[in-house]
Amino acid sequence: IAWADAASAEKISIFAVSMNETSDAEQSAYLQSLVRGYGQFYETPDPSELPAILQEIAASIPISIVQ
């Protein structure tokens, strides 16, 4: 949690992805607690869904051009 807070203080967003086959509520709650900034929490019991989740995350990251 402290590292997630430190990252957030530096304007770093955190996404969390859980491949949770057992529906472990404690695991889900912990990972959700790490989400910061515009990040989101994703969870799936199906490993075949992970590529789509990662593509969604990549597509949601804002891009800035610095001059």
N, C-alpha and C positions, 0 to 999 in steps of 0.2 A: 504494500500500500504506500509506503514512504517513497519508493522509487517511482511509482505512478504519480504521486503528488509532485515529486521533483520534476518529472518530465512535463507535467501539466504547467508548472511554474515557468518552464522554458517554452511554453506554447506548443508542446508536442502532444498530438492527439493519440489516444491509444484505443485500438480495436482489440477485442478478445473473441477467439473462435474456440468452441468446445465441440469435440467429437464425443458426445456423451451417450453411449449406448445403454447405460444403466439408469438413466434419469436421476443422476446424483444431484439432488437439490443443493447440497452444501457446495459442491464443485461449481455449479452454475452461479450461485450467489457470490462466491468468491471472485470468479472471473468477471461477473457484472460489476463488482465493486472496483475493478481495475480500470474500467472504461473512463476515458477523460476526453475533454475537448469535443470535437465533432465525431469522435469514435463511436462505435456501436458494438453490441454484444450479439454474436451469432451462435446458434447451437443446432446441432443435427446429430441424430443417431446413425446416419447413413454416410459412410465415408465417400461415396460417389458424389455427394453434394458439395464436398469441400472445394473443388475447383471453381464451381459457380459462385460460392461464397467469397472466395479470394478475388475472383474477377469483379464482383460487386464492390468489394472494398477498394480495389485498385481504381475502379471507375469513379468512386465517390471522393477520392482525395483531391482537394483543390490544388491547382497549379498556379504558382505565382511566377511572373517574369520580373527579374530584378534588372534594373538598368544601371 
